[in-house]
Amino acid sequence: MDVFKVSGNGPLNGEIQVGGAKNAALPILAATLLTDETVVLKNVPDLSDMRFMIEILQHVGAETVQPEPGTWEITAKEISHIAPYELVRKMRASVCLLGPLVARMRRAEVSIPGGCVIGPRPIDLHIKGLQKLNCKVEIANGYVHVDASAIKGGPIFLGGRSGSTVTGTANIVMAAVLAPGTTRLECAACEPEVVDLCNLLVKMGAQISGIGSPELTITGVDKLHGCEHSVIADRIEAGTFVVAAAITRGDVTVKGIAPKLLSAFLDKLEEAGLPLELTEDSIRVLPYEGSLKPVDVITLPHPGYPTDLQAQLGALMTQTDGISIITERIYPNRFMHVPELQRMGAGIAMEGASAIIKGPSKLSGAPVMASDLRASAALILAAFAAEGDTWIQRIYHLDRGYERFEKKLSAIGAKIERLSENDMPRELLEE
Ligand code: EPU
């Protein structure tokens, strides 16, 4: 297994390019099953999660061609309606196959993804949405079985305890685009990745209005066709780079990202006193004197502060002068990085679903364990601010969602190396 060795860093300097969004590309790849014509996708990031999704598409019968890095041509002429456990278990987002299979095949058998370290990931809202579309849904032997022979549009309120659901909205929209009648979806997720999916579906011939708002109206059509689509930029990758620049007091321009996709995040950084220069498609972080100010944040569905940038902000707040309170409203258990940050010297106390961060902490390098994708990023960011070497194990979590992470960051001056576990000093390896 690979590990990262990160050595405490001086300021990062230069330009860094954002890649395609993982969380847009995953449902978009699934959406290629909605037509028997070829869909050409560009700006697809090269990540292990993409490879899992491509493997599932191939398993259900799609032909996949990669003419060049970042581009996939997918043709789903004849497909099966079954997504088996051995493939689905590798990635929760494979639940996004439910909508397209229901729409195209009028039936689906999709294994229910297993647990997840960031907390329970129920699919009750996906099921409720399908039932509202007049589908019969049964759970048996770890699978969701859907009989969609009588599928038809109708009114659906898709909100849950924490508000909207991102992949749930994706599934119901994909199921509804080929369902007879009109579906009025209330409390739809407004995340830019859902907007990107809807834009692709419209290019394929779907009729959707209200895109980007919490109320979507979908009028079913008989057939969808092929198209070409470029996946939007990854706002979470961009935000992670912004924090990397801020925590090293660097001068970094993050390119290929529209700041308006990150308004809640950038607003908090401005409140913290981070000097920023924004253009239509770039964010420049400028060096600052003294220390940043603490901020209080609550994660919420878009356009609120994104949960996927919670851990990274926490790492930055360990370096500010005062007390920050970061509260999770989407995944209350998403604080697995906190004990590892504490081992590096961070002053953090947990109180329910809130991290109370008292800064500034003098961080020092230590062997730490990555537990999930965004936690891995937070540990690397903290390592940039630490004195000495930090060894980060289980970085396969990071590889699921950050493309060439260490290469992009090394190019602007980060001291981060990908090594084999065998290169780690033996006494630092966990038993
Ligand atoms: N929820 C339910 N019932 C459901 C579905 C969701 O109660 O049927 C709850 C969840 O427990 C959670 C909230 O609703 O409290 C929101 O979950 P959502 O369904 O929106 O999450 P998701 O679609 O499973 C996507 C991203 C996550 C991201 C969340 C929130 C993808 C592939 N995944 O997950 O990304 O954290 O939305 O924005 O799009 C990541 O990239 O690191 C990641 C975990």
Boltz pocket constraint, residues with backbone or C-beta under 6 A from the ligand:
constraints:
  - pocket:
      binder: B
      contacts: [[A, 22], [A, 23], [A, 24], [A, 26], [A, 93], [A, 120], [A, 121], [A, 122], [A, 123], [A, 124], [A, 125], [A, 126], [A, 127], [A, 160], [A, 161], [A, 162], [A, 163], [A, 164], [A, 165], [A, 166], [A, 167], [A, 168], [A, 193], [A, 307], [A, 308], [A, 329], [A, 330], [A, 331], [A, 373], [A, 374], [A, 401]]
      max_distance: 6.0
